[in-house]
């Protein structure tokens, strides 16, 4: 009779131990997911700010396009970005220190 009581006492302890391990694992998983959610929210906020900045830049560029004719825009881009000049022009660079 004594042996049966010991076996009966160990079964609930084993079940309790397994339940505790599962609980610790579940809580760890929840905390991990909570951290990931916080990171994703921060990333989403940063991306929203970037989108807002791009929209402002796009609006500015659209205003520039609307305000200038295509020829002067191309000429300005050729001068500024490519260093091109008209055939009758020349550029003087001041190289004195």
N, C-alpha and C positions, 0 to 999 in steps of 0.2 A: 503494500500500500504506500509506503513512503516513496518508492521509486516513481509511481504514477503521479504523485503530487509534484515532484521535481520536474518531470517532463511537462506537466500542465503549466508550471510556473515559467519555464523557459520559452514556451511558444509565444505568450504575449510579449515577452521581452524582445524576442527576435522580430516580431511584427512591429513593435514600437520602434526598434532600432531601424528597420527598413523604412518605416514611415518618416522617421526623423531625417534619414539620408535623402529621401525623396523630397521632403519639405525644404531642406537646405539647397538641393539642386534646383528646385522650382523657384525659390526666392532669388538665388543667384542668377538664374535665367531672366527673371523679371527685372532685376536691377540692371542687367546687361542691356536688355531691350530699352529700358528707360533712358540709359545713357546714349544709346544709338538714336533714340527719338530726339533727345536734346541736341545732339550733333546735327541731325538732319534739319531740325528747325533753324539752327544757326546758319547752315548752308543755304536753306531756302530764303532766309532773310537777306543774306549777302547777294544771292542771285537776283532777288527782287530789286535790290538797290542798284545792281549792275544793269538790269533791264531798264529801270527808270532813267539812269544816266544815259544809256544808249538812245532811249526815246527822245531825251532832250537834245542830244547830239544830232539825231536824225531830223528833228524839227528845225534845228539851226541850219543844217545842210540843205534841207528843202527850201527854206527861206532864201538861202544864198543862190540856189539854182533858179528859183523863181525871180529873183531880183536882177540877175545878170543874163545877158544873151549868151548863147553857146559859143560864139566866136571869141569873145573876151575871156570867157572861162577857160577855154582851151589855150589861148595865148598866155594867160597868167600861169596855168599849170606847166606849160612848156618852158616858160622863163624860170619859174621857181624850182621846179623839180628836175628838169632836164638841162637847165643852163643854156637854153637855146636863145638866139637873138635873130632879129630880122636881117636880111642881107645888107642893108645900108647902115646898120648899127654896129657898134663895137663896145666892149666892156673894158674899163680900165680898173685894174686891181692895184690898190695901194699896198705895197709890200714893205714900206718903211716901218721900222720898229717903234 
